[in-house]
Amino acid sequence: MIYDTLGNTDLDVSRICLGTMTFGEQNTEAEAHDQLDLAVERGINFIDTAEMYPVPPKAETQGLTEQYIGSWLSKRGRRNELVLASKVAGPADWLEYLRGGPQLVRRHMEEALHASLERLQTDYLDLYQIHWPARSTNFFGQLGYAHDLDEQATPIEETLEVLADFVEQGKVRHIGVSNETPWGVMRYLALADRHGWPRIVSVQNPYSLLNRSFEVGLAEIAHREHTGLLAYSPLGFGVLSGKYLGGRKPEGARLTLFDRFTRYTNPEGIAATEAYVELAREHSLSPTQLALAFVNTRPFLTSNIIGATSLEQLAEDIDSIEVHLPDEVLDAIEAIHRRYSNPCP
């Protein structure tokens, strides 16, 4: 395994991070524990979750992911060996069952953190992240931005002050953001410097062969401000494995079970996936490992968040850390990217 420093902290995190949003929906508690065992055995020390998980979100399963991680931590007793990250949900009318509709204000955030710590059976989080912004902006599959002059959004300053208090209380070691824009990241950093509050140390955004929008604006910030990328959906919901090509619907697969996940299956995305799958096979690579190895090599990356529903998938994902992509393959990836530039935001 390869390890990188998380932002400007004293924490080293594995370049492969175990994503857990299938725990409690596609994976049972026993399967979740097996995945955690394998991940740690293979050198992964970074575990990412969220109060909203599992996905797709619903009232009857909300919190099960953290609960399964917590029961594993209780059995294994390895908390101090791990970097544990979770997230507080941003505003969403489709999460009405969560505090009547979550808000990034003190009362909601305190309740969220307390509940996460209780489910995870820990006294602190190494990284606590804002899952998505309180304001309307271009995230969750949107590239364009439409301004709303009448919007009343919780100011970032108010949210950041609460996060700063969590750090001061010792309940959170470091803070980060997710699904954020260059403006939002720089606003968090400027306010932290102005008030002497903790600076965000990471940005968890989508990044894959089908969506390299992080490179436009955020990559420079990642380098200059020590806010490296925690890449989610590096396989585009599994699309880049090639298993859905030709209209296939593998039994038990996410896109087979849940028709809401269409972010990476538009015509341009399918065409780009076909090109990347063909490239992988030309060089005797699995499409999965081509896609993950590409993300692993990005200079602005801190960690690549992988997720799986089987131990076989998880092992293949982790093996990507050992895959070297020669210049010939990297040049071919860039050629495909020029033909299909960010087809799936």
N, C-alpha and C positions, 0 to 999 in steps of 0.2 A: 504494500500500500504506500501511497505518497501522501504526505501531510503538508498543509499550508497554514500559515498564521491567519487567524480570523481578524481581519481589519487591523487595527493598531492595538490589539489585546495581547495577552500572554497565553492565549489558547491556540493550540495546534489542532486542526481538524482534518480528518481524512478527506482526500479529494473526491471520494465517493461517499455520499451521504445517504442513509436509508430513509426514504420517504415511506409514510405509513398510512396513507389515506384509504387504503383498501381494508385495513384492520377493522372488523366489525360489520363489514358489508360483504365483500368478496372473500375475506379470510376470517376464519374462526379465531378464538383466543389461542388455541393450541397451535394453529398455523402461524399466527403472529409471533408466538414465542419461538417457534422453530426458525422463522426468518431472522429474528433478533439474535438468536444463538449463532446462526451461520454468518451473519454480518459481522458480529464481534470477533468470531473465530478468524475471519478473513482480514481483520485489521481495521474495520470501520469503527470509528469512535464517535460519529456524529449522527444523531437521530433527530429527524424533523417531524413535527406533528402540528395540530391546531385544534382549538376548542370546537370548531365546526365539524371536524371529521367524525365518521367516515363520509366519503363522497360516493354517490350523490347524497346531499344533506337531507335529513328528515328528523322529525322530533323524536321518533322512537329509537333511533340509533345514535343521536348526537352525544358525543363524549365517550363512546365506546373505544375509540382508537386510543385516547389517552389512558383510559381505564386498563386496556390490555397491556400497554407499555408499563403502567404502574404495577400491575400484578407480576410482570416479568422482572421488573427492578426489585420488587419485594422478595422474589424467590432467589434471584441471582446475587443481590447485594453488591452490584458493581457500579453504583451511581457515580462515585468519584472518578471512575475511569472514562466516563462518557461526557460528551458535550450534548446537552439536551436542549432542543429548541421547540418553542410552540408559538402560537399566534392568537391574537384577539381579533374577532370578527369586526369588520367595518359595518356601516349602515347598510341594511338590506331589508326591504319589505317582505322578501321571501324567507326571512328567518324570524318571523313574528314569534315563534315559540321560544326564541332566545332573548330573554329579558324584554319581551314585548316588542322586539325589533332593536338590534344592537346599535349602540352609539359609542363614539370614541370620546366619552366624557368620563369624569372621575368615578362616579358611582358604578357605571357599567363596567369600566375597566378593572376596578377593584374586585367586583364580583366575579368577573371572568378569570382574573389571575388566581383568586382564591380557589375557584372551582377546578381550574387546571392543575394547580399544585396538589389539591386533594386527590384528584383522579390519578395523577402521576405518582402519588405517594412520595413526594419529595418536598424539601423546604425551599428550594430555589430553582430557577431556570437559568441556564447559561446564556441563552439568547431568547429574548421576547420580542416578537415582531408584530407590526400592524399588518393585518392580512390584506386589506385594501383600503384606499383613501376614503375619507369622509366626503370628499367633494366629487362631483361628476367630472371625470376626465377619461382619457383614452387608455383603458385597461380591459382585461378579459376579452380579448379578441378584437379590439378596436384600434386602428391606427390613426384615424382622423380625430380631431378635437373640435367639439361644438360648445361654445361658451354660453353659459346661462347667467344672465345678469341678475335674475331674481332668486338664484339659489341661496339658501341659508345653510351653510356647512359649518361644522365644528372647526374652529381654527386649529391649524397644526400646533400653534404655540400652546393651546390648552391641552392637547393630547400629549405633547412632549413633556410638559410639566409633570403630568401624572407618571409617565415613564421614568422621569428623573427621580421622582419620589420612590418608585419601586426599587431603583438601583440603590438609593440612599438607605432604604430599609433592609437591603441585603436579600430581597426576594428575587431579584433579577440581577445578573452580572453585567449583561450587555444588551443593547437594543438594536433592532433592525427594522426594515420596512419590506413590503412585498407589493407587487403589482403597482409600483410607483414610477413616476415620470422624472425626467431630469429636473424640472422645476421643483417638484416635490422633494426630491433628495437634497437639492441645494438649499431649499427652505429649511428643512430639518437641521442641516449643518450650520446654516447662518444663525438660527435661533439658539442652537446649542452653544455656539461661540459667544453670542451676545450675553447669554444668561449664566454661562459657566455650567451648563447641563451636559450630560453624557452625549457624545456624538454617536450617530448610527454607525455600525461597523459592517453592515451587509445590506444587499438588495436582492430579495428573492423574486425573480421575474422569470417569465418563460424564455427559454433559449434552446434552439435546436436547428437542424438543417432546414427546417420549414419556417423558422421564425428567428431571424438574427437581428431584430429591431433593437436589441440592447446595444448593438455596436454604434448606433446613431445617437450620440449624446452621452449615454450612460457609461459606455466603456471608458471614455476619458475621465469621467468623474471617479470611476472605480479605481483607476490608477492614481490619480492626483490626490484623492481624498481618503484613500484606504477603505473604500466601501465595495469590496469585491462581490461578484455575482454568485449567488446561490441559484443555480439553474434548475428550474422545474420544467417538467414535461420535455426532457431531452429526447424522448422518442415520440413526441407528439401523440400522447395517449396510446402508444403502441403502434401507431400507423407506420412509422419508419422501419419497423421490423419486417414490413411487407406482408404481414399475415392477412391484411384485409384487401389486398389487391385482387382484381378480377371479381369484385363483389362478394368475396368470401366473408362469412360470418362465423368464425370459430366458436364452438360451444364454450360458454363460460367467459368469453372475452368481454372486455368492458363495453366496446361499441356494439356488441351483440346484445348485451343485457340492457343497456341504457341508451335510448335513441337521442338523448339530450346532448351527447358528446359529438358535435359535428364540426368542431373548431378546425380540425385538420383534414377534413375530407371533402373540401370543395374541389372543383375540377383542376385548378392550378396545383393544389396540394397533391392530388393524386398523380398528376403528370410528373411533378418534381420527385415524388416518392419512387415512382417507377424508374426514373433516371438514377437515383441514388442506389436503389436495390440492384440495378444492372451494374453499376460501377463496383459495388461491393463484390458481386459474384465474379466479375472480371479479374479481381485481385484476390480471390479465394478467401474473402472475409464474409462473415455473416452480416446482413444488413444492420442488425442491432449493434454489433460491435463497431461497425463503421460510424454509425451515428453517435454512439456514446464516446468513442475514442476522439472524434472531432471535438466534441464539447470539452473533453478532458484536457485538450491541448491549448485551450484559449488562454491567453496571457492575463486576462482580466477575471478569470474564474477563481473563486475560492473553493467551491465544492459543487459537485454534480449530483443532484437529488434523483436517485433512481427508485423505482417502485416495481413490485412484482406480485403475482398472485400464487406463484409456485416456487419451490426451492431451485428448480432447474432454471427458471427464468432469472432468479436472483443471482445464481452462480454465473450465468452468462453475462449478466450486467456487470458484476464485480470484475470478471475477467477482462473487461474492456480496459482496465487500468494498465494492463500489460501489452496492449496492442499499440504498435508503432505504425503510424501512417506515413509512408514515404512522400517525398515532395511531389512525385507523379500523381499520387492520389489526392493530395491537398490541392494541386493545381486543377485537377479534374473537378473537385468539389466546387472550387471558385467558378469554373466555367458553367457548371449547372446553376450555381447561385445567380450568375448574371442573366441566365435565361429565365429563371423563376425566382425573382427577388422577393423574399418574405411573403410567400403566397398565403400563409396562414397566420395572421397576426394574433 
